[in-house]
Amino acid sequence: MTQAEIKLCSLLLQEHFGEIVEKIGVHLIRTGSQPLRVIAHDTGTSLDQVKKALCVLLHHNLVIYHVHKRSVVEYEAQCSRVLRMLRYPRYIYTTKTLYSDTGELIVEELLLNGKMTMSAVVKKVADRLTETMEDGKTMDYAEVSNAFVRLADTHFVQRCPLVPASGSSDPGPPPPAPTLVINEKDMYLVPKLSLIGKGKRRRSSDEDAAGEPKAKKPKYLDNKEPIPDDGIYWQVNLERFHQHFRDQAIVSAVANRMDQTSSEIVRTMLRMSEITTPSGAPFTQPLCSNEIFRSLPVGYNISKQVLDQYLTLLADDPLEFIGKSGDSGGGMYVINLHKALASLATATLESVIQERFGSRCARIFRLVLQKKHLEQKQVEDFAMIPAKEAKDMLYKMLSENFISLQEIPKTPDHAPSRTFYLYTVNVLSAARMLLHRCYKSIANLIERRQFETKENKRLLEKSQRVEAIIASMQATGAEEVQLQEIEEMITAPERQQLEMLKRNVNKLDASEIQVDETIFLLESYIESTIKRP
């Protein structure tokens, strides 16, 4: 765990949960597993506050617990899960594009609350959607429930592990902490709920006076029975989102390298195998040409012969995104996921070098990457760059750890005159170094955004007060002249300052999302190299 990661975790925890949770979380990240009383003693926090902070962290899957010998329960922070909070806006936006506003709000509620029952999510989302609708229109619970089922069917949400039902005949005292288990086949099984009702508006308490009924809980077909999903909690399946991001990156890379038709073929192959292929698998399941042809989108009018030509071209491409694994069924094809991630990570490194050091350095980097090992003279000759410039560029990249120097001595004494000095690229090492810098960049962006907001806190509060006054006056039917007078409480220079603040914060937010995209590619590549046999 690097200092950059710890600092970023600290900023994220503080931003989402406040100072006490941040103190407990960072302490666990720094020290590893610790029991409750040791955490309270080391952080100087009361036992009650530590318990509440741990409850929050456990509920959001940011901390796990282990029961050790002598029945001691120790808590351990999940740093990688804390860093996933950076990606929350991307998860929510992806769901919006795939499942419209209803799916977006379902995922948003689950991310904000950590774990929720399906009935609670359906009611809350229906209420929120009803708030945004015109007067007289409401959102049915059944419609939200259907969107939830679609998310579960495609594995974007999953059940949380439960405490197993223990038999009454079990001897001995109960364990100090329960062991949570879940059956894999039940992980995406949606309980059959008969939800009847519509979303309510916040002002429903006023509407009661007018005679309209107010329901605080979803109604079921049989109100005498207990809630069917009581105790069945759901959470967002982040791995499934990461699989979707990886697939989108591969499709985009194929489109940039070849054309739109090739990318659509690859998208179809990924869609066919997205549920059957585990997230860490090196290859997708083999798919025959006939299956791919039948699964192509309806509006895509290409013949079987043209499809076979495209598949052959993709399989013969040097990047080897697509591999051929047999000839049955018109040819069996797989997508080499690990090789695709390696190519994307390498392209990211090349892009960074080109931006920082220029196109000539990028040429040298690609050359060393392609030839594996090169002496300085060979670099000069192959890259067709003067010796002085090539030496300077190689030293720049060497000092920044983008390339490395390997010594191969001819004799045991390692004399410089009898030693080969070869330049090489260790992609994994360079990716780790760049990932560390990305963590530092994101932390700096968050700190800058917080600084900008703090510096303009008074002006922001004034703007919010004015907006609240205007909204309340509009609700009571105030005249345009009165509204204009209230608006003039914010002067022209203040309005200009607010616009500048808004532009700066938006730019910082966009930068965070872009850096996180790079982080995702590098993390996926590093994880794939660890999983390789």
C-alpha positions in Angstrom: 0.0 0.0 0.0 1.7 3.2 -1.2 1.3 6.6 0.5 -0.5 8.0 -2.6 -3.2 5.3 -2.2 -3.6 5.9 1.5 -3.9 9.6 0.9 -6.5 9.1 -1.8 -8.5 6.6 0.4 -8.4 9.2 3.2 -9.8 11.9 0.9 -12.6 9.6 -0.4 -13.7 8.4 3.1 -13.7 12.0 4.4 -15.7 13.2 1.5 -18.3 10.4 1.6 -18.6 9.6 5.3 -17.0 12.4 7.5 -14.0 12.6 9.8 -14.7 9.8 12.3 -15.2 7.1 9.6 -12.2 8.5 7.8 -10.0 8.2 10.9 -11.0 4.6 11.6 -10.8 3.6 7.9 -7.3 5.1 7.4 -6.1 3.6 10.7 -7.1 0.1 9.5 -5.5 0.7 6.1 -2.2 1.6 7.7 -2.1 -1.1 10.4 -4.0 -4.1 8.9 -6.3 -6.3 10.9 -7.1 -5.1 14.4 -9.7 -5.9 17.1 -12.3 -3.4 18.3 -10.7 -2.2 21.5 -7.2 -1.8 20.0 -8.8 0.4 17.3 -10.5 2.6 19.9 -7.3 2.8 22.0 -4.9 3.6 19.0 -7.2 6.2 17.5 -8.3 7.8 20.7 -11.9 7.4 19.8 -14.7 6.3 22.1 -15.8 2.7 21.7 -19.4 3.8 20.7 -18.1 5.9 17.9 -15.7 3.2 16.6 -18.7 0.7 16.6 -20.8 3.2 14.6 -17.9 3.9 12.1 -17.3 0.1 11.7 -21.0 -0.4 11.0 -20.9 2.2 8.2 -17.7 0.7 6.7 -19.0 -2.9 7.0 -22.4 -1.9 5.5 -20.6 -0.4 2.4 -18.2 -3.4 2.1 -15.2 -1.2 2.9 -14.2 -3.4 5.8 -14.4 -7.1 6.4 -14.0 -9.1 9.7 -12.3 -12.4 10.7 -12.9 -14.5 13.8 -9.5 -15.7 15.1 -8.5 -18.1 17.8 -9.7 -17.3 21.3 -12.8 -15.8 19.7 -11.2 -12.5 18.8 -12.9 -10.6 16.0 -10.5 -8.5 13.9 -11.5 -5.9 11.3 -9.6 -5.4 8.1 -10.0 -2.5 5.6 -10.5 -3.2 1.9 -8.4 -0.4 0.3 -9.2 -1.5 -3.3 -12.9 -1.3 -2.5 -12.4 2.3 -1.0 -10.8 3.4 -4.3 -13.8 2.1 -6.2 -15.7 5.1 -4.8 -14.0 7.1 -7.5 -15.9 5.2 -10.1 -19.4 5.7 -8.6 -20.4 8.4 -11.1 -19.3 6.1 -14.0 -21.3 3.2 -12.6 -24.4 5.4 -12.4 -24.0 6.9 -15.8 -23.5 3.5 -17.4 -26.7 2.2 -15.9 -28.5 5.2 -17.2 -27.4 4.5 -20.7 -28.3 0.8 -20.5 -31.5 0.9 -18.4 -32.7 4.5 -18.5 -33.5 6.7 -15.4 -35.1 3.9 -13.4 -32.0 1.7 -13.6 -29.8 4.7 -12.8 -31.7 5.5 -9.6 -31.7 1.9 -8.5 -27.9 1.7 -8.7 -27.5 5.1 -7.2 -29.6 4.1 -4.1 -27.7 0.9 -3.7 -24.3 2.7 -3.9 -25.4 5.4 -1.5 -26.8 3.0 1.1 -24.4 0.0 0.6 -27.1 -2.7 1.0 -30.8 -2.5 0.7 -33.8 -4.9 0.3 -35.5 -4.9 -3.1 -38.8 -3.6 -1.7 -37.1 -0.6 0.0 -35.2 0.2 -3.2 -38.4 0.0 -5.3 -40.3 2.3 -3.0 -37.6 4.9 -2.8 -36.9 4.9 -6.5 -40.6 5.1 -7.3 -40.9 8.1 -4.9 -38.0 9.9 -6.5 -39.3 9.4 -10.0 -42.7 10.6 -9.0 -41.2 13.8 -7.6 -39.8 14.6 -11.1 -43.0 13.9 -13.0 -45.8 16.3 -13.8 -48.6 16.7 -11.3 -51.1 13.9 -11.6 -48.6 11.4 -12.9 -46.9 8.7 -10.7 -44.5 5.8 -11.1 -45.8 2.3 -10.5 -43.9 0.0 -8.1 -44.2 -2.8 -10.7 -42.3 -0.8 -13.3 -39.4 -0.1 -11.0 -39.5 -3.8 -9.9 -39.2 -4.9 -13.5 -36.1 -2.7 -14.0 -34.6 -4.2 -10.8 -35.2 -7.8 -12.2 -33.5 -6.8 -15.5 -30.4 -5.6 -13.5 -30.3 -8.8 -11.6 -30.7 -10.9 -14.7 -27.7 -9.2 -16.3 -25.8 -9.5 -12.9 -25.4 -5.8 -12.4 -26.9 -6.2 -8.9 -26.5 -9.3 -6.7 -27.6 -10.6 -3.3 -25.5 -10.0 -0.2 -24.2 -13.0 1.8 -26.6 -14.0 4.7 -26.2 -15.5 8.1 -27.1 -19.2 7.7 -30.1 -20.5 9.6 -28.6 -22.5 12.6 -30.3 -25.6 14.0 -31.6 -25.5 17.5 -29.6 -28.7 18.3 -26.2 -27.1 17.8 -24.1 -27.6 20.9 -22.0 -24.9 22.5 -22.2 -21.1 22.7 -22.9 -19.0 19.6 -19.8 -17.6 17.7 -18.7 -14.0 18.5 -19.4 -13.0 14.9 -21.6 -14.7 12.3 -20.1 -16.3 9.2 -21.9 -14.9 6.1 -22.5 -17.4 3.2 -24.4 -17.3 -0.1 -25.2 -20.0 -2.5 -23.8 -19.1 -5.9 -27.0 -20.2 -7.8 -29.1 -17.9 -5.5 -26.8 -14.8 -6.0 -29.0 -13.3 -8.8 -32.3 -14.9 -7.8 -35.0 -12.2 -7.4 -37.7 -12.9 -4.7 -41.2 -13.0 -6.1 -42.8 -9.8 -4.7 -46.3 -8.7 -5.3 -45.7 -5.0 -5.1 -48.8 -2.9 -5.5 -48.8 0.9 -5.3 -47.4 4.1 -6.8 -44.6 6.5 -5.8 -45.5 9.3 -3.3 -44.5 12.9 -3.4 -42.9 14.6 -0.4 -45.8 16.8 0.1 -48.1 13.8 0.5 -48.7 14.9 4.2 -50.5 18.0 2.9 -52.4 15.9 0.4 -53.7 13.7 3.3 -55.7 16.7 4.5 -57.4 16.9 1.1 -58.5 13.3 1.5 -55.8 11.3 -0.4 -54.5 8.2 1.3 -50.8 8.2 2.3 -48.8 4.9 2.4 -45.4 4.8 3.9 -44.7 1.1 3.0 -45.3 -0.9 -0.2 -48.5 -2.8 -0.1 -48.6 -6.5 -0.9 -51.4 -8.7 -2.1 -51.7 -10.3 1.3 -50.9 -7.7 4.1 -51.2 -10.3 6.8 -48.1 -12.1 5.7 -44.6 -10.7 6.5 -42.6 -8.9 3.9 -41.4 -11.7 1.5 -37.9 -10.2 1.0 -37.2 -9.3 4.7 -33.5 -10.0 5.3 -32.6 -10.5 1.6 -30.3 -7.6 0.9 -28.9 -6.5 -2.5 -25.7 -4.7 -3.5 -24.1 -3.5 -6.7 -21.9 -6.0 -8.5 -18.8 -3.9 -9.3 -17.0 -6.7 -11.1 -19.8 -6.9 -13.6 -19.5 -3.1 -14.3 -15.7 -3.5 -14.7 -16.4 -6.3 -17.2 -18.6 -4.0 -19.1 -16.0 -1.2 -19.1 -13.4 -3.6 -20.3 -15.6 -4.8 -23.1 -16.4 -1.2 -24.2 -12.6 -0.4 -24.2 -11.9 -3.4 -26.4 -14.8 -2.5 -28.8 -13.5 1.1 -29.0 -9.9 -0.1 -29.7 -11.1 -2.4 -32.6 -13.2 0.5 -34.1 -10.2 2.8 -34.0 -7.8 0.2 -35.5 -10.1 -1.2 -38.2 -13.7 0.0 -38.7 -17.2 0.1 -37.3 -18.3 -3.2 -38.7 -15.3 -5.0 -37.0 -16.2 -3.4 -33.7 -19.8 -4.4 -34.0 -18.7 -8.1 -34.6 -16.5 -7.9 -31.5 -19.3 -6.3 -29.5 -21.7 -9.1 -30.5 -19.1 -11.8 -29.5 -18.6 -10.1 -26.1 -22.4 -9.7 -25.6 -22.9 -13.4 -26.3 -20.3 -14.5 -23.7 -20.7 -11.7 -21.0 -22.7 -14.0 -18.6 -20.9 -17.3 -19.4 -17.3 -15.9 -19.2 -16.0 -15.2 -15.7 -14.5 -11.6 -15.2 -10.9 -12.9 -14.8 -10.9 -15.4 -17.6 -8.1 -15.0 -20.2 -10.4 -15.9 -23.1 -14.1 -15.8 -23.9 -16.0 -19.0 -24.5 -15.4 -20.3 -28.1 -18.1 -19.1 -30.5 -18.7 -20.5 -34.0 -19.1 -18.3 -37.0 -22.8 -19.4 -37.5 -23.7 -18.4 -34.0 -22.1 -15.0 -34.4 -23.9 -14.4 -37.7 -27.3 -15.2 -36.1 -26.6 -12.9 -33.1 -25.6 -9.8 -35.1 -28.0 -6.8 -34.6 -31.1 -6.9 -36.8 -30.3 -3.8 -38.8 -26.7 -5.0 -39.6 -27.0 -6.2 -43.2 -23.8 -8.2 -43.9 -23.6 -11.6 -45.5 -22.1 -14.7 -43.9 -19.2 -14.5 -46.4 -18.4 -10.9 -45.4 -18.6 -11.9 -41.7 -16.1 -14.8 -42.3 -13.7 -12.4 -44.1 -13.9 -9.9 -41.2 -13.3 -12.7 -38.6 -10.3 -13.9 -40.6 -8.9 -10.3 -40.7 -9.4 -9.9 -37.0 -7.7 -13.3 -36.3 -4.7 -12.4 -38.5 -4.2 -8.9 -36.9 -0.9 -8.6 -35.1 -2.6 -7.4 -31.9 -4.3 -10.8 -31.6 -7.5 -9.5 -30.0 -9.4 -12.4 -31.8 -8.0 -16.0 -31.9 -9.2 -19.0 -33.9 -9.7 -22.1 -31.8 -11.2 -24.6 -34.3 -12.9 -25.1 -37.6 -16.3 -26.6 -36.6 -19.5 -24.6 -37.2 -17.8 -22.4 -39.8 -14.8 -21.7 -37.5 -14.6 -21.3 -33.7 -13.4 -17.9 -32.5 -12.4 -16.5 -29.0 -11.5 -13.0 -27.8 -8.1 -12.9 -26.1 -9.1 -10.7 -23.1 -5.7 -10.6 -21.4 -3.8 -9.8 -24.6 -6.3 -7.1 -25.4 -5.7 -5.5 -21.9 -2.0 -5.7 -22.4 -2.3 -3.9 -25.8 -4.5 -1.2 -24.2 -2.1 -0.7 -21.4 0.8 -0.4 -23.8 -1.1 2.1 -25.9 -1.7 4.2 -22.7 2.0 4.2 -21.9 2.8 5.2 -25.5 0.3 8.0 -25.3 1.8 9.3 -22.0 5.3 9.3 -23.4 4.2 11.1 -26.6 2.5 13.8 -24.5 5.4 14.3 -22.1 8.5 13.8 -24.2 7.3 14.2 -27.9 6.8 12.0 -30.9 10.5 11.0 -31.2 10.6 9.6 -27.7 7.4 7.7 -28.5 9.1 6.3 -31.7 12.1 5.1 -29.6 9.7 3.6 -27.0 7.7 1.6 -29.7 11.0 0.5 -31.2 12.4 -0.9 -27.9 9.0 -2.5 -27.2 9.0 -4.2 -30.6 12.6 -5.4 -30.6 12.6 -6.4 -26.9 16.4 -5.6 -26.3 18.5 -2.9 -28.1 21.9 -1.3 -27.6 22.1 2.4 -27.8 23.8 2.3 -31.2 21.0 0.1 -32.5 18.4 2.5 -31.2 20.1 5.4 -33.1 20.2 3.4 -36.3 16.7 1.9 -36.2 15.0 5.1 -35.1 17.1 7.2 -37.5 17.8 9.9 -34.8 21.2 11.5 -34.2 23.3 10.0 -31.5 23.2 12.9 -29.1 19.4 13.3 -29.3 18.8 9.6 -29.0 21.1 9.4 -25.9 19.2 12.3 -24.3 15.8 10.8 -25.0 16.8 7.4 -23.7 18.1 9.0 -20.5 14.9 10.9 -20.0 12.8 7.8 -20.3 15.2 5.8 -18.2 15.1 8.4 -15.4 11.3 8.3 -15.4 11.3 4.5 -15.3 9.5 4.1 -18.6 12.3 2.0 -19.9 15.0 0.0 -18.1 18.7 -0.9 -18.7 19.8 -4.5 -18.6 23.5 -5.4 -18.1 24.9 -8.5 -19.8 28.6 -9.0 -18.8 30.9 -11.0 -21.1 33.3 -11.7 -18.1 32.7 -12.3 -14.4 34.4 -9.0 -13.4 31.5 -6.9 -14.9 34.0 -4.5 -16.5 32.1 -1.8 -18.5 34.3 -2.3 -21.6 33.3 -6.0 -21.6 29.6 -5.6 -20.8 26.5 -5.2 -23.1 24.1 -2.5 -22.0 20.6 -3.3 -23.5 17.6 -1.1 -23.3 14.3 -2.9 -22.7 10.7 -2.1 -21.7 9.1 -3.8 -18.6 5.5 -3.0 -19.4 4.2 -4.3 -16.0 6.7 -2.2 -14.0 6.0 0.9 -16.1 2.2 0.4 -15.7 2.6 0.2 -11.9 4.7 3.4 -11.9 2.1 5.2 -14.0 -0.8 3.9 -11.9 1.0 5.3 -8.8 1.2 8.7 -10.5 -2.5 8.5 -11.4 -3.4 8.0 -7.8 -1.4 11.1 -6.9 -3.1 13.1 -9.7 -6.6 12.2 -8.5 -5.7 13.1 -4.9 -4.4 16.5 -6.1 -7.6 17.1 -8.2 -9.8 16.3 -5.2 -7.8 18.6 -2.9 -7.9 21.4 -5.5 -11.7 21.0 -5.8 -12.2 21.1 -2.1 -9.9 24.2 -1.9 -11.9 26.0 -4.6 -15.2 25.2 -2.8 -13.8 26.3 0.6 -12.5 29.6 -0.8 -15.9 30.5 -2.2 -18.0 29.0 0.6 -19.6 32.3 1.6 -20.6 33.1 -2.0 -22.0 29.6 -2.5 -24.1 29.9 0.6 -25.5 33.3 -0.4 -26.3 31.9 -3.9 -28.2 28.9 -2.3 -30.2 31.2 0.0 -31.2 33.4 -2.9 -32.3 30.4 -5.0 -34.3 29.1 -2.1 -36.1 32.4 -1.6 -36.8 32.6 -5.4 -38.2 29.0 -5.4 -40.5 29.7 -2.4 -41.7 33.0 -3.9 -42.5 31.3 -7.3 -44.5 28.6 -5.4 -46.6 31.4 -3.8 -47.1 33.1 -7.2 -44.9 36.2 -6.8 -44.6 38.8 -9.5 -41.7 39.0 -12.0 -40.6 42.4 -10.5 -40.2 40.9 -7.0 -38.2 37.9 -8.3 -35.9 40.2 -10.2 -35.3 42.3 -7.1 -34.3 39.1 -5.2 -32.0 38.0 -8.1 -30.2 41.4 -7.9 -29.0 40.5 -4.4 -26.1 38.7 -6.2 -24.1 41.4 -7.9 -22.5 41.1 -11.4 -19.0 40.5 -10.1 -20.3 37.8 -7.7 -22.2 36.2 -10.6 -19.1 36.2 -12.7 -17.1 34.6 -9.8 -19.8 31.9 -9.4 -19.5 31.1 -13.2 -15.8 30.9 -12.9 -16.0 28.6 -9.9 -18.6 26.4 -11.7 -16.3 26.1 -14.8 -13.3 25.2 -12.6 -15.1 22.6 -10.6 -16.6 21.0 -13.7 -13.1 20.9 -15.3 -11.7 19.2 -12.2 -14.6 16.7 -12.1 -14.1 15.8 -15.8 -10.3 15.4 -15.1 -11.0 13.0 -12.2 -13.2 10.8 -14.5 -10.6 10.8 -17.3 -7.7 9.9 -14.9 -9.9 7.1 -13.5 -10.4 5.7 -17.0 -6.6 5.4 -17.2 -6.5 3.9 -13.7 -9.1 1.3 -14.7 -7.1 0.2 -17.8 -3.8 -0.1 -15.8 -5.5 -1.9 -12.9 -7.2 -4.4 -15.2 -3.9 -5.1 -17.0 -1.9 -5.6 -13.8 -4.7 -7.8 -12.4 -4.7 -9.9 -15.6 -0.9 -10.5 -15.4 -1.3 -11.7 -11.8 -4.1 -14.1 -12.8 -2.1 -15.6 -15.7 -0.9 -19.2 -15.1 
